[in-house]
Amino acid sequence: MTDPALSTEALLGAAVALRALSRSGAGAPAVLAQLARIVPYDEALLSVWDPVTRQHRHIAGHMNDSLLSFLATEGHNDPLFEDVAAGRPARWLSELTERDRRRSTTVREVLEPNGIVEGLTQGLHTADGQYLGVFHLALYSPRPIPRACNDVLTLTLDAITATLAPHRTEPDHAARRRADSLSRREREVLTEVSRGLTNTQIAAALSISTRTVTTHIEHVLAKLGAPNRAAAVRIASHVLP
């Protein structure tokens, strides 16, 4: 657990040690343990995304069994997970709006019932922006997270990501072939998705019903083996205008 009195210098030293562990090939468990010297947590989990099974495989750390199962098989279906997969800045549980809390199945059905009062879900991406995996931090008692902890954490994300590399499913060439098989209309819909349009806006732009848009997106996700819209756009980027 991080001592709240630790100086920024001490936090930076912990980050340097974490990066050294990553470079040495010490492995994900050691890196995740070192992370506790930067950001306080009670439990943590590091997972890699498997595009074939469309699930997360847990590599290091531990959480209770109900959390483990949910995060592996259902967590990526959470409405808020698209932000994680898209690489948007991570937010602590305490930073979510009430609307986000109501929208999030993870918060409502898993985190709060299990007594988690603070936490963070941080997406990990390769240098070219591909979603690789995620780590979750959970706290069971409320306590402030110093801003310096978050700032230093950002400096270590590439090193944490590197620990997932040995566990990564080989580039899904089959997924690229599936992207090539998308129909013209499916590509049109996905192109509008890539522009940030909602289903209603896409329907208006393409002169089709919202229900039809929803169906096309469901088909696209199934064909590509993508966990969400953002991932689908990345997988199929080579076939989009």
C-alpha positions in Angstrom: 0.0 0.0 0.0 1.3 3.4 -0.9 2.1 5.7 2.1 0.2 8.9 1.5 3.2 10.8 2.8 5.4 9.6 0.0 7.1 12.4 -1.9 6.9 12.7 -5.6 10.5 11.8 -5.7 9.7 8.5 -3.9 6.9 7.8 -6.3 9.1 8.5 -9.3 11.6 6.1 -7.8 8.9 3.4 -7.5 8.0 4.1 -11.2 11.7 3.7 -12.2 11.8 0.4 -10.3 8.6 -0.8 -12.0 10.0 0.0 -15.5 13.2 -1.9 -14.6 11.1 -4.9 -13.6 9.3 -4.8 -16.9 12.5 -4.6 -18.9 14.0 -7.4 -16.9 11.2 -9.8 -17.8 10.3 -10.3 -14.2 6.8 -10.9 -15.2 3.3 -9.4 -14.6 2.9 -10.5 -11.0 6.1 -8.6 -9.9 5.1 -5.5 -11.9 1.6 -5.5 -10.5 3.0 -5.8 -7.0 5.3 -2.9 -7.6 2.4 -0.8 -8.8 1.1 -0.9 -5.2 4.0 1.4 -4.3 2.7 4.0 -6.7 -1.1 3.8 -6.4 -2.8 2.4 -3.3 -5.0 -0.6 -3.8 -6.5 -3.5 -1.9 -6.9 -5.8 -4.9 -5.7 -5.6 -8.5 -6.0 -7.6 -11.7 -4.1 -7.5 -14.9 -5.8 -9.0 -17.9 -5.1 -9.5 -21.7 -7.9 -9.3 -24.3 -8.3 -12.4 -26.4 -10.0 -11.5 -29.7 -10.7 -15.1 -30.6 -12.8 -15.9 -27.5 -13.8 -12.3 -27.0 -13.0 -12.5 -23.4 -10.3 -11.2 -21.0 -7.7 -13.7 -19.7 -6.4 -12.8 -16.2 -2.6 -12.8 -16.1 -1.8 -11.5 -12.6 -3.4 -10.3 -9.4 -6.6 -11.4 -7.7 -10.1 -10.4 -6.9 -13.0 -12.4 -5.5 -14.5 -15.1 -7.7 -17.6 -13.2 -8.7 -15.5 -10.3 -9.9 -13.0 -12.5 -11.7 -15.8 -14.2 -13.7 -17.6 -11.0 -14.5 -14.5 -9.1 -15.6 -13.4 -11.9 -17.8 -16.7 -12.6 -19.6 -19.0 -9.6 -19.2 -17.0 -6.5 -18.2 -16.3 -5.4 -21.8 -20.1 -5.2 -22.4 -20.5 -2.4 -19.9 -21.6 0.9 -21.6 -18.6 2.6 -20.1 -16.0 0.1 -21.3 -15.9 1.7 -24.7 -14.0 4.6 -23.1 -11.5 2.1 -21.8 -11.0 0.3 -25.1 -10.8 3.6 -27.0 -7.9 4.8 -24.8 -9.7 7.7 -23.2 -8.4 8.9 -19.8 -9.2 6.5 -17.0 -11.5 7.8 -14.2 -11.6 6.7 -10.6 -14.9 5.3 -9.4 -15.4 8.4 -7.3 -15.1 10.6 -10.5 -18.0 9.0 -12.3 -21.1 11.0 -12.6 -24.4 9.7 -11.2 -25.6 9.1 -14.8 -22.5 7.0 -15.5 -23.1 5.0 -12.3 -26.6 4.3 -13.4 -25.5 3.3 -16.9 -22.7 1.0 -15.7 -23.7 -2.6 -15.1 -20.3 -3.2 -13.5 -20.8 -0.5 -10.9 -24.4 -1.4 -10.1 -24.2 -5.1 -10.2 -20.7 -6.0 -9.2 -18.6 -3.3 -7.6 -21.0 -1.8 -5.2 -22.5 -5.2 -4.1 -19.0 -6.4 -3.4 -18.2 -3.4 -1.2 -15.7 -1.7 -3.6 -15.9 2.0 -2.8 -13.1 3.2 -5.0 -11.3 1.8 -8.1 -9.8 2.3 -11.5 -10.0 0.5 -14.8 -7.1 1.4 -17.0 -7.0 0.3 -20.7 -3.6 -0.7 -22.1 -2.8 -0.2 -25.7 0.1 -1.0 -28.1 2.2 1.7 -29.6 0.0 1.7 -32.7 -3.2 2.1 -30.6 -4.5 -1.4 -30.6 -6.3 -2.4 -27.4 -4.3 -5.1 -25.6 -5.7 -5.5 -22.2 -6.6 -3.8 -18.9 -5.8 -3.6 -15.2 -8.3 -3.0 -12.5 -7.6 -1.5 -9.1 -10.1 -1.9 -6.2 -10.2 -0.3 -2.8 -12.6 -1.4 0.0 -12.2 1.7 2.2 -12.4 5.3 1.1 -9.1 7.2 1.0 -7.7 10.0 -1.1 -5.5 9.2 -4.1 -2.9 12.0 -4.4 -2.7 13.6 -7.8 1.0 12.7 -7.9 0.1 9.0 -7.8 -2.1 9.4 -10.9 0.6 11.5 -12.7 3.3 8.9 -12.0 1.0 6.0 -12.9 0.7 7.6 -16.4 4.5 7.3 -16.8 4.4 3.6 -16.2 1.6 2.6 -18.6 3.9 1.5 -21.4 5.9 -0.6 -19.0 2.8 -2.3 -17.6 1.6 -2.9 -21.2 4.9 -4.5 -22.1 4.2 -7.2 -19.4 1.2 -8.4 -21.4 3.1 -8.9 -24.6 4.1 -12.5 -23.9 0.5 -13.3 -23.2 -1.0 -11.6 -26.3 -2.9 -13.7 -28.8 -1.0 -13.4 -32.1 -2.3 -10.7 -34.4 -5.8 -11.8 -35.5 -5.3 -12.1 -39.2 -8.6 -14.0 -39.3 -10.3 -10.8 -37.9 -8.8 -8.8 -40.7 -10.1 -11.3 -43.2 -13.5 -11.0 -41.5 -13.3 -7.2 -41.9 -12.8 -7.8 -45.6 -16.0 -9.7 -45.7 -18.1 -6.9 -44.3 -21.0 -5.9 -46.6 -21.1 -2.5 -48.3 -23.8 -1.4 -45.9 -22.0 -2.7 -42.8 -18.9 -0.7 -43.9 -21.0 2.4 -44.3 -22.5 2.0 -40.9 -19.1 1.4 -39.3 -17.6 4.4 -41.1 -20.3 6.6 -39.5 -19.5 4.9 -36.1 -15.9 5.9 -36.6 -17.0 9.5 -36.9 -18.6 9.4 -33.5 -22.2 9.3 -34.6 -24.9 7.8 -32.5 -27.2 5.1 -33.9 -30.0 7.7 -34.4 -27.6 10.0 -36.3 -26.3 7.1 -38.4 -29.9 6.2 -39.3 -30.5 9.8 -40.5 -27.3 10.0 -42.4 -27.9 6.7 -44.3 -31.7 7.0 -44.5 -32.4 3.8 -42.7 -34.1 3.0 -39.4 -32.4 3.0 -36.1 -33.3 -0.6 -35.6 -31.6 -1.5 -38.9 -28.5 0.4 -37.7 -28.5 -1.5 -34.4 -28.8 -4.8 -36.3 -25.9 -3.9 -38.7 -23.7 -3.0 -35.7 -24.5 -6.3 -34.0 -23.5 -8.1 -37.1 -20.3 -6.2 -37.5 -19.3 -6.9 -33.9 -20.0 -10.6 -34.3 -18.1 -10.8 -37.6 -15.0 -9.0 -36.3 -15.0 -10.6 -32.8 -14.8 -7.1 -31.4 -15.9 -6.3 -27.8 -17.3 -2.9 -28.7 -17.7 -0.3 -31.4 -14.3 1.3 -30.9 -12.5 -2.0 -31.2 -14.5 -2.8 -34.4 -13.4 0.5 -35.9 -9.7 -0.3 -35.2 -10.0 -3.9 -36.5 -11.7 -2.8 -39.7 -9.8 0.5 -40.2 -8.1 -0.9 -43.4 -11.5 -1.2 -45.1 -12.9 2.1 -44.1 -12.6 5.3 -46.1 
